[in-house]
Amino acid sequence: MKFLEIIKRKVCLFSYKQGKRKKEKGKRKKEKGKRKKEKGKRKKYKGKRGKVINLILIKLNMKKFIIWTLAIIITCAAAVYQKYTGPTYPKRLDVTLNDIVYKLKFVRSIDLSKKSEVKLKIADSTVKATLFVKRLNSPEEYQVVNFKQRVVKEQIEFFAEVPSQPAAGKVQYFVELIDSKGPQTYFKESPVVVRFKGGVPDFVLVPHILCMFIAMLFSTLAGLMAGFKHPDYKKYGVLTLIMFAIGGIILGPIVQNYAFGDYWTGVPFGWDLTDNKTLIALIIWVVAVIMNRKSEKTIYTILAAIILLIIFSIPHSLFGSTLDYATGEVTQGIILNFF
């Protein structure tokens, strides 16, 4: 009997232990299941959060693409406008000679390192052309210069030599063209004005132009980004100031010295429009960058970008350096009377 009781107890103990193990195993399975569920929830949340972040990034990139596109279009349009409206850009005129229309360009800027002449592309050797030229606003009579003909790249070209002047010297001229129908005079009442300038080497001129164009681009970009609340507007504001300082304040005077013999003819030394507008733009951008250093004051960046765009839409070299033949001094135009 005792033996049977011992066996019975051992069987009961074994059964109890087995049941306990099964319960513990069930608990572990449940805990494992819970952990899997939690992990799945976290993955799902991460997936949703990732999608949201991706959507935000896509929107930001789209916004940035639109801003960049607008900035490039606006900057290029302003640069083209400035170039084509400037006083040194060739004057264009459609002229009819022997029933053929010619799109002629009349030079308004001559580099002293090149030939001093007026050239007209007229593919008709029967036409006669005469140049009437004198120093700007001088009481002297017009000099009469007959155009000659030459063949350039298998095309007839008319040319007349213009009396060379010192840097910043200016001459005025008009032309007379004679075809089978008789003489036609152009610009007699409002003569074309030519300004002479020294040659500027490419290693100075090209970086100057590039820096100024990039500064205009970054300025427009910063203004648009500030308007659209894009976080990168501060960065491009600082880049605008750096590029503008290099192009306008460092390289600009070097270019002017090569062209007209003076480094700076703006305030406080003179009234040159190009130098003064460069100075105004620099001050405005310095203020905009300083005001945005520790806080977000987008209005300063927007105003700086608008003002720079307006300033650089003013034709380059307007009211620029002019040699006064009476005194022998170079004078400049006035930009603002209160300076």
Secondary structure, DSSP 8 states (H G I E B T S, - for coil): -HHHHHHHHHHHHHHHHHHHHHHHHHHHHHHHHHHHHHHHHHHHHHHHHHHHHHHHHHHHHHHHHHHHHHHHHHHHHHHHHHHHHSTTS-EEEEEEETTEEEEEEE--EEETTS--EEEE----TT-EEEEEEEETT-SS--EEEE-EEEEETTEEEEEEE-----TT-EEEEEEEEEETTEEEEESSSS-EEEEEE----HHHHHHHHHHHHHHHHHHHHHHHHHHTT-TTHHHHHHHHHHHHIIIIIIIHHHHHHHHHS-S--STTT---HHHHHHHHHHHHHHHHHHHTSSS--HHHHHHHHHHHHHHTTS-TTTT--EE-TTT--EE---S-TT-
